[in-house]
Amino acid sequence: MKLNGDFAGKTVLVVGGTSGICRGIAERFAGLGCSVCVISRSQDKVDTTVLALSDMGAQDTCGFSVDVRNGDAMREAVSQLHARWGALDIVVSGAAGNFPALASGLSDNGFGAVVDIDLKGTFHVMSAVYPYLRKPGASVINISAPQAQLAMAGQVHVCAAKAGVDQITRTLSIEWGGEGVRVNSIIPGPIDGTEGMERLAPGEDMRKKIVQTVPLKRMGRARDIADCCVFLSSDLASFITGAVIPVDGGWSLGGAASIGTGIAQMLQQQQ
């Protein structure tokens, strides 16, 4: 499907863009001829991804090794990116941390680690990019999670952090809307081949059970999330901001709750 608006030459920053869903997003924009920058903690992954994106048709590629928990380092990297490209047209923030743990056995450090990556990390990205967003015209997209809206056993840390991420999205859509900057969230459903899905649904049996709880009866693909990012960054979505959009095959309508039950059973068996 062709979208209104020419993406060729637009500047795109994807935080977390060296693996999983966000790698797929970076590849999608590269294929549209954008200039794409990725940020991740691993320098090796950054280097490998930058080379791959260049081969996929990106006009220009670059990357930085930054931990989203370090706000100063994030601001410095984005400042360097601005010096190279100028204003940012599209920003996707998707760094995340997760592990299954019942609240009764979750340490202060464990809870704090996920909040630091998911919630504080999102704020650090937003704070870093704001001065350099194209105004008007920039599209900012936060990658959220079903746990932001649905309580799940074994996921109290993620539920709290991702709910905060969606509130950041809503708040910034109000604060930045007058400058012509749109801010939205995407909630991916169960996406095949991602580290998050492997942690929450280990083994083929659990995977099959999850597929049966998805109304469309399949796992999602990274491309499904990437296509929504392209839509939200196109002229077709010029009046959409502050939205939290599930891209999950209908999973959030009820089936998603089952994964929490499965996580709780798995953790109880391990005790």
C-alpha positions in Angstrom: 0.0 0.0 0.0 1.3 3.4 -0.9 1.1 6.1 1.8 0.8 9.8 1.2 4.0 11.7 1.7 7.5 11.1 0.6 9.7 9.4 3.2 12.9 9.6 1.2 15.5 11.6 3.0 13.5 12.0 6.2 15.6 11.6 9.4 14.6 8.8 11.7 16.0 7.9 15.2 15.1 4.5 16.6 16.1 3.9 20.2 16.5 0.2 20.8 16.8 -0.3 17.1 19.4 -3.1 17.0 17.1 -6.0 17.9 13.5 -7.3 17.9 10.6 -5.0 17.1 12.7 -1.9 16.9 15.2 -3.5 14.5 12.3 -4.2 12.3 11.1 -0.6 12.5 14.6 0.7 11.6 14.7 -1.7 8.6 11.3 -0.5 7.4 12.3 3.1 7.4 15.6 2.3 5.8 13.7 0.6 3.0 11.8 3.8 2.4 15.0 5.7 1.8 15.1 7.5 5.1 18.3 8.4 7.0 18.2 6.1 10.0 20.1 6.3 13.3 19.9 3.5 15.9 20.8 3.7 19.6 21.5 0.7 21.8 23.8 -0.3 24.6 25.9 -2.8 22.6 28.4 -1.1 20.3 28.8 -4.4 18.3 25.1 -4.5 17.6 25.0 -0.8 16.7 27.9 -1.3 14.2 26.3 -4.5 12.6 22.9 -2.8 12.3 24.2 0.4 10.8 25.9 -1.6 8.0 22.7 -3.7 7.4 20.5 -0.6 7.2 22.8 1.0 4.6 22.5 -2.1 2.4 18.7 -1.8 2.7 18.4 1.5 1.0 18.8 4.1 3.8 20.1 7.4 2.5 22.4 7.7 5.5 23.0 5.5 8.6 24.7 6.0 11.9 24.4 4.8 15.5 25.4 5.4 19.1 26.1 3.1 22.0 24.1 4.6 24.9 22.3 3.3 27.9 18.8 4.9 28.1 19.2 5.1 31.8 21.9 7.8 31.4 20.1 11.0 30.5 23.3 13.0 29.9 24.7 10.4 27.5 21.4 10.3 25.6 21.3 14.1 25.3 24.9 14.1 24.1 24.3 11.5 21.4 21.2 13.2 20.1 23.1 16.5 20.0 25.7 14.9 17.8 23.0 13.4 15.6 21.5 16.9 15.2 24.9 18.2 14.2 25.0 15.6 11.4 21.5 15.7 10.1 19.7 18.7 11.5 16.1 18.4 12.6 14.6 15.0 13.4 11.4 14.0 11.5 10.6 10.7 13.2 11.6 9.3 16.6 10.8 5.8 17.9 11.6 5.1 21.5 11.5 1.4 22.3 14.2 0.4 24.7 12.7 -2.0 27.3 13.5 -4.5 30.0 11.5 -7.4 31.3 11.7 -10.6 33.2 8.9 -12.7 34.9 8.7 -12.3 38.6 5.8 -12.5 41.2 5.6 -9.3 43.3 6.2 -11.3 46.5 9.6 -12.3 45.2 10.6 -9.2 43.3 13.5 -7.2 44.8 13.7 -3.5 45.0 16.5 -3.5 42.5 14.5 -5.7 40.1 11.5 -3.4 40.2 13.7 -0.4 39.8 15.7 -1.8 36.9 12.6 -2.1 34.7 11.3 1.3 35.8 14.7 2.8 35.0 14.9 1.4 31.5 11.2 1.6 30.4 9.9 4.6 32.2 12.9 6.8 33.0 14.5 5.7 29.8 11.5 7.0 27.8 11.7 10.3 29.6 15.4 10.6 28.9 14.8 10.0 25.2 11.9 12.5 25.1 14.0 15.1 26.9 17.0 14.6 24.6 15.0 14.8 21.3 12.7 17.7 22.0 15.1 20.5 21.1 15.8 18.9 17.8 12.4 17.8 16.5 11.1 19.3 13.3 8.5 21.8 14.3 5.9 21.5 12.9 5.9 18.0 11.4 7.7 15.6 13.7 6.2 12.3 14.7 7.3 10.7 18.0 6.3 7.1 18.8 6.7 5.2 22.0 6.7 1.4 22.0 4.5 0.4 24.9 3.2 -3.0 26.0 -0.1 -4.7 26.8 0.9 -4.5 30.5 0.3 -0.8 30.4 -3.4 -1.4 30.3 -3.9 -5.0 31.4 -2.8 -6.3 34.8 -0.7 -9.5 34.4 0.6 -11.8 37.1 4.3 -11.8 37.2 4.6 -8.4 35.6 3.9 -5.8 38.3 7.2 -4.0 37.4 6.4 -3.8 33.7 2.7 -2.9 34.3 3.8 0.1 36.4 6.5 1.2 34.0 4.6 0.9 30.8 1.5 2.6 32.2 3.8 5.5 32.9 5.1 5.4 29.4 1.6 5.8 28.0 1.0 8.7 30.3 4.2 10.4 29.0 2.8 9.9 25.5 -0.5 11.5 26.4 1.0 14.4 28.3 3.6 15.3 25.7 0.9 15.2 23.0 -0.7 18.0 24.8 2.5 20.0 25.6 4.0 19.6 22.2 0.9 19.7 20.0 0.9 23.5 19.6 4.3 23.2 18.0 3.1 20.7 15.4 4.7 17.6 17.0 2.6 14.5 17.3 3.2 11.9 20.0 1.6 8.4 20.0 2.1 5.0 21.6 1.9 1.6 19.9 1.1 -1.5 22.0 2.5 -4.6 20.3 0.7 -7.9 20.9 2.6 -11.2 20.9 5.4 -10.7 18.3 7.1 -13.8 16.9 10.9 -14.1 17.3 11.4 -11.4 19.9 13.3 -11.8 23.2 10.3 -10.6 25.2 8.1 -13.3 23.8 10.7 -16.0 24.4 10.9 -14.9 28.0 7.2 -14.7 28.6 6.2 -17.7 26.5 9.1 -20.2 26.5 8.5 -23.4 24.6 6.3 -24.4 21.7 3.4 -25.4 23.9 3.1 -22.0 25.5 3.4 -20.4 22.1 0.5 -22.5 20.7 -1.6 -21.5 23.6 -1.0 -17.9 23.0 -1.9 -18.1 19.3 -5.2 -19.6 20.3 -6.0 -16.6 22.4 -5.4 -14.2 19.5 -8.6 -13.5 17.5 -6.6 -13.5 14.3 -5.0 -16.8 15.3 -1.4 -15.9 14.6 1.6 -14.3 16.2 2.4 -10.8 15.0 5.5 -9.9 13.1 7.9 -7.0 13.6 6.7 -5.7 10.2 3.2 -5.3 11.6 4.5 -2.8 14.2 6.8 -1.1 11.7 3.9 -0.6 9.3 2.0 1.2 12.0 5.0 3.4 12.7 5.1 4.3 9.0 1.4 5.1 9.1 1.7 7.3 12.2 4.5 9.2 10.6 2.7 9.8 7.3 0.4 12.5 6.2 -2.5 10.0 6.6 -2.1 10.3 10.4 -1.7 14.1 10.5 -4.6 14.5 12.9 -3.6 11.6 15.2 -1.8 12.4 18.5 -2.0 11.2 22.0 -3.3 7.8 20.8 -2.4 4.5 22.3 -2.8 2.0 19.6 -2.9 -1.8 20.0 -1.4 -3.7 17.1 -2.1 -7.1 18.4 -4.6 -9.1 16.3 -7.3 -8.3 18.9 -5.3 -10.0 21.7 -6.0 -7.2 24.2 -9.7 -7.9 24.0 -9.3 -10.7 26.4 -6.7 -13.2 25.4 -3.7 -11.3 26.8 -4.8 -11.9 30.3 -4.0 -15.6 29.9 -0.3 -15.0 29.6 -0.3 -13.7 33.2 -1.9 -16.9 34.4 0.8 -18.9 32.5 3.6 -16.8 33.9 2.3 -17.3 37.5 2.0 -21.0 37.0 5.5 -21.2 35.6 7.0 -19.2 38.5 5.1 -21.2 41.1 6.4 -24.4 39.7 10.0 -23.1 39.9 9.6 -22.3 43.6 
